[in-house]
Amino acid sequence: MANHYETLEVERHGRVATIWMNRPEVFNAFNEQLIADLGQACAELDGDVGVRVVVLAGRGKHFSAGADLNWMKRASAFGEAENLADARRFARMLRALSDMSKPTIARVQGAALGGGTGLAAACDMAVAASDAVFSTSEVKFGIIPSVISPYVLRAVGPRHALRFFQSAERVSAERALAIGLVGEVVAVEALDAAVAALADTLIAGAPQAQKAAKDLIAAVTGRPIDDAVSEETAQRIARQRATDEAKDGIAAFLEKRQPAWLL
């Protein structure tokens, strides 16, 4: 795909697309344009059948330092209606990232602060370099991590969120691993190799099944294990077994051949 974004670079290597936030001079802090570009890139890559995995990354030393100070200054002068419209644009972008039908990986190095933490949490999984540091720092500016909260809560749970949303303290990569914000921490020089290895593992899975797995998690999370959930899960696996993808995957295993999605 042609690169037509002001604030991003999109690279394709085989079936993996990497969205590079490309504002290293401000540590990939986001403003209105970066938000718009990220939302558009997510939509375009989600519709590209040749892309199996999407990686979100930041150029330079840092993943994302959160909100651009000039953007925050402009927002502080907004009236209520304009403030709400601005917040809704940010919320739509995060939702577009979170709801992609294919696996997403955050590649995190250096600072991932405020909304940068939100971007990492909105991805399905995150691999962090050992120098990564996270923070939901909004209360230091008299605001709250409202729009990013569903994704951070999904990753770390309410107990950790109660602390970090209020303390705004910095969270090291190792601590982020312990609380579930990231799934893997590697040396800085090993970050690209670790992301590539995870992407290769994901490509081996069936794409329709991966989308169905994401939908399954969203459907059952937080619900009691009752008759309704048992019935829904039974119906979901029954529907999936009936797909051409599942039939080919099972046949490929039995026949010791590659399934169609790997050809």
C-alpha positions as CSV (number, residue, x, y, z in Angstrom):
1,M,0.0,0.0,0.0
2,A,1.2,3.5,-0.7
3,N,2.3,5.5,2.2
4,H,0.1,8.6,2.3
5,Y,0.1,9.5,6.0
6,E,1.6,12.7,7.4
7,T,2.5,11.1,10.7
8,L,3.0,7.4,10.0
9,E,5.0,5.0,7.9
10,V,3.5,1.7,7.0
11,E,5.9,-1.1,6.1
12,R,5.0,-4.5,4.6
13,H,7.1,-7.6,5.1
14,G,5.3,-10.6,3.7
15,R,2.1,-11.0,5.6
16,V,3.1,-8.6,8.5
17,A,2.3,-4.9,8.3
18,T,4.0,-2.5,10.7
19,I,2.5,0.9,11.5
20,W,5.3,3.2,12.5
21,M,4.3,6.3,14.4
22,N,6.8,8.7,12.8
23,R,7.1,11.8,15.0
24,P,10.4,11.0,16.8
25,E,11.2,14.6,17.4
26,V,8.3,14.8,19.9
27,F,8.7,11.1,21.0
28,N,5.7,10.1,18.9
29,A,3.3,12.2,21.0
30,F,-0.1,12.2,19.3
31,N,-2.1,15.1,18.0
32,E,-5.2,15.4,15.8
33,Q,-3.3,14.3,12.7
34,L,-1.7,11.2,14.3
35,I,-5.1,10.2,15.7
36,A,-6.7,10.5,12.3
37,D,-3.9,8.7,10.5
38,L,-3.9,5.8,13.0
39,G,-7.6,5.3,12.6
40,Q,-7.3,5.3,8.8
41,A,-4.4,2.9,8.8
42,C,-6.2,0.5,11.0
43,A,-9.2,0.5,8.7
44,E,-7.2,0.1,5.6
45,L,-5.0,-2.8,7.0
46,D,-8.0,-4.5,8.5
47,G,-9.5,-4.7,5.0
48,D,-6.3,-5.9,3.4
49,V,-6.6,-9.7,3.0
50,G,-2.9,-10.0,2.4
51,V,-2.1,-8.7,5.9
52,R,-2.3,-11.3,8.6
53,V,-0.6,-9.5,11.5
54,V,-0.4,-5.8,12.4
55,V,2.4,-4.4,14.5
56,L,2.2,-0.9,16.1
57,A,5.5,0.7,16.7
58,G,7.2,4.1,17.2
59,R,10.2,5.5,15.4
60,G,13.2,6.7,17.5
61,K,13.9,6.1,21.1
62,H,10.3,6.0,22.4
63,F,7.1,4.3,21.6
64,S,4.8,7.2,22.4
65,A,5.0,9.9,25.1
66,G,1.2,10.4,25.0
67,A,-0.6,13.6,24.1
68,D,1.3,16.3,22.3
69,L,1.6,19.3,24.6
70,N,0.4,21.7,21.9
71,W,-2.6,19.5,21.3
72,M,-3.3,19.5,25.1
73,K,-3.0,23.3,25.1
74,R,-5.5,23.7,22.3
75,A,-7.9,21.2,23.9
76,S,-7.8,23.1,27.2
77,A,-9.3,26.1,25.4
78,F,-12.1,24.1,23.8
79,G,-15.7,24.5,24.7
80,E,-17.7,21.5,25.9
81,A,-18.9,20.5,22.5
82,E,-15.5,20.8,20.8
83,N,-13.9,18.9,23.7
84,L,-16.4,16.1,23.3
85,A,-15.9,15.8,19.6
86,D,-12.1,15.7,20.1
87,A,-12.4,13.0,22.7
88,R,-14.7,11.0,20.5
89,R,-12.1,11.0,17.7
90,F,-9.5,9.6,20.0
91,A,-12.0,7.0,21.3
92,R,-12.9,5.9,17.7
93,M,-9.2,5.4,16.9
94,L,-8.5,3.2,19.9
95,R,-11.7,1.2,19.1
96,A,-10.5,0.7,15.5
97,L,-7.2,-0.6,16.8
98,S,-8.7,-2.8,19.4
99,D,-11.4,-4.2,17.1
100,M,-9.2,-5.2,14.2
101,S,-10.1,-8.6,12.9
102,K,-6.5,-9.8,12.8
103,P,-3.9,-10.1,15.6
104,T,-2.2,-6.8,16.7
105,I,1.1,-6.5,18.5
106,A,2.5,-3.4,20.2
107,R,6.3,-3.1,19.9
108,V,7.2,-0.9,22.8
109,Q,10.5,0.7,23.6
110,G,11.3,3.7,25.8
111,A,8.4,5.8,27.0
112,A,4.8,4.7,26.6
113,L,3.1,7.3,28.7
114,G,-0.6,8.3,29.1
115,G,-2.2,7.5,25.8
116,G,0.9,5.7,24.8
117,T,0.1,3.1,27.5
118,G,-3.4,3.1,26.1
119,L,-2.2,2.3,22.6
120,A,-0.1,-0.6,23.9
121,A,-3.1,-1.9,25.9
122,A,-5.5,-1.6,22.9
123,C,-3.4,-4.0,20.9
124,D,-4.1,-7.7,21.4
125,M,-0.6,-8.3,22.8
126,A,2.5,-6.3,23.6
127,V,6.3,-7.1,23.5
128,A,8.4,-4.6,25.5
129,A,12.1,-3.8,25.5
130,S,13.7,-3.8,28.9
131,D,14.0,0.0,28.8
132,A,10.2,0.5,28.3
133,V,8.4,2.5,30.9
134,F,4.6,3.0,31.2
135,S,2.4,5.5,33.1
136,T,-1.2,6.6,33.2
137,S,0.0,10.0,34.1
138,E,-3.2,12.0,33.4
139,V,-3.9,13.0,37.0
140,K,-0.7,15.0,37.0
141,F,-2.4,17.3,34.5
142,G,-5.7,17.4,36.3
143,I,-7.4,15.0,33.9
144,I,-8.2,11.3,33.9
145,P,-7.2,8.3,31.6
146,S,-10.9,8.0,30.6
147,V,-10.7,7.0,26.9
148,I,-7.9,4.5,27.4
149,S,-9.4,3.0,30.5
150,P,-11.4,0.1,28.9
151,Y,-8.2,-1.2,27.3
152,V,-5.9,-0.7,30.3
153,L,-8.5,-2.3,32.6
154,R,-8.8,-5.2,30.2
155,A,-5.1,-5.7,30.5
156,V,-4.3,-5.2,34.2
157,G,-7.7,-5.4,36.0
158,P,-9.3,-2.9,38.4
159,R,-7.0,-3.4,41.3
160,H,-3.9,-2.3,39.5
161,A,-5.8,0.4,37.7
162,L,-7.0,1.9,41.0
163,R,-3.4,2.4,42.0
164,F,-1.8,3.6,38.8
165,F,-4.7,5.8,37.6
166,Q,-4.4,7.7,40.8
167,S,-0.7,7.6,41.5
168,A,0.5,8.3,37.9
169,E,3.7,6.5,38.9
170,R,6.1,5.1,36.4
171,V,5.9,1.3,35.7
172,S,9.0,-0.5,34.5
173,A,8.9,-3.1,31.8
174,E,9.3,-5.9,34.3
175,R,6.5,-4.6,36.5
176,A,4.3,-4.2,33.4
177,L,4.9,-7.9,32.7
178,A,4.0,-8.8,36.2
179,I,0.6,-7.0,36.1
180,G,-0.3,-8.2,32.6
181,L,0.2,-4.9,30.6
182,V,2.7,-6.6,28.4
183,G,3.2,-10.3,27.6
184,E,7.0,-10.4,27.1
185,V,10.1,-8.3,28.0
186,V,13.3,-8.7,26.0
187,A,16.6,-6.9,25.7
188,V,16.5,-3.7,23.6
189,E,18.5,-5.3,20.8
190,A,16.3,-8.3,20.7
191,L,13.0,-6.5,20.4
192,D,12.6,-6.8,16.6
193,A,13.4,-10.5,16.6
194,A,10.9,-11.2,19.4
195,V,8.2,-9.3,17.6
196,A,9.0,-11.2,14.4
197,A,8.9,-14.6,16.1
198,L,5.5,-13.8,17.7
199,A,4.2,-12.6,14.3
200,D,5.4,-15.9,12.7
201,T,3.6,-17.9,15.4
202,L,0.4,-15.9,14.7
203,I,0.6,-16.4,11.0
204,A,0.5,-20.2,11.5
205,G,-3.0,-19.8,12.9
206,A,-6.2,-19.8,10.9
207,P,-7.4,-16.2,10.2
208,Q,-11.1,-16.8,10.6
209,A,-10.6,-18.8,13.7
210,Q,-8.4,-16.0,15.2
211,K,-11.1,-13.5,14.5
212,A,-13.7,-15.9,16.1
213,A,-11.4,-16.3,19.1
214,K,-11.2,-12.5,19.6
215,D,-15.0,-12.3,19.4
216,L,-15.3,-15.2,21.8
217,I,-13.2,-13.5,24.5
218,A,-15.3,-10.3,24.1
219,A,-18.5,-12.3,24.4
220,V,-17.7,-14.3,27.6
221,T,-15.5,-11.9,29.6
222,G,-17.1,-10.9,32.8
223,R,-20.2,-13.1,32.4
224,P,-21.1,-15.8,34.9
225,I,-20.6,-19.4,33.9
226,D,-24.2,-20.3,33.5
227,D,-26.5,-22.1,31.1
228,A,-26.6,-19.1,28.7
229,V,-22.8,-19.0,28.5
230,S,-22.5,-22.7,28.1
231,E,-25.1,-22.7,25.3
232,E,-23.4,-19.7,23.5
233,T,-20.0,-21.4,23.6
234,A,-21.4,-24.6,22.3
235,Q,-23.0,-22.7,19.4
236,R,-19.8,-20.8,18.6
237,I,-17.7,-23.9,18.3
238,A,-20.4,-25.7,16.3
239,R,-20.5,-22.8,13.8
240,Q,-16.7,-22.7,13.6
241,R,-16.4,-26.4,12.9
242,A,-18.8,-26.0,10.0
243,T,-16.6,-23.5,8.2
244,D,-14.5,-24.4,5.2
245,E,-11.4,-23.1,7.0
246,A,-12.0,-25.6,9.9
247,K,-12.7,-28.5,7.6
248,D,-9.5,-27.7,5.7
249,G,-7.4,-27.3,8.9
250,I,-8.5,-30.6,10.3
251,A,-8.0,-32.4,7.0
252,A,-4.5,-30.8,6.6
253,F,-3.5,-32.1,10.1
254,L,-4.7,-35.6,9.3
255,E,-3.1,-35.6,5.9
256,K,0.1,-34.1,7.1
257,R,0.0,-31.1,4.7
258,Q,-0.1,-27.3,5.0
259,P,-3.6,-25.8,5.4
260,A,-4.8,-23.4,2.7
261,W,-4.2,-20.3,4.7
262,L,-0.4,-21.0,4.7
263,L,-0.1,-21.5,1.0
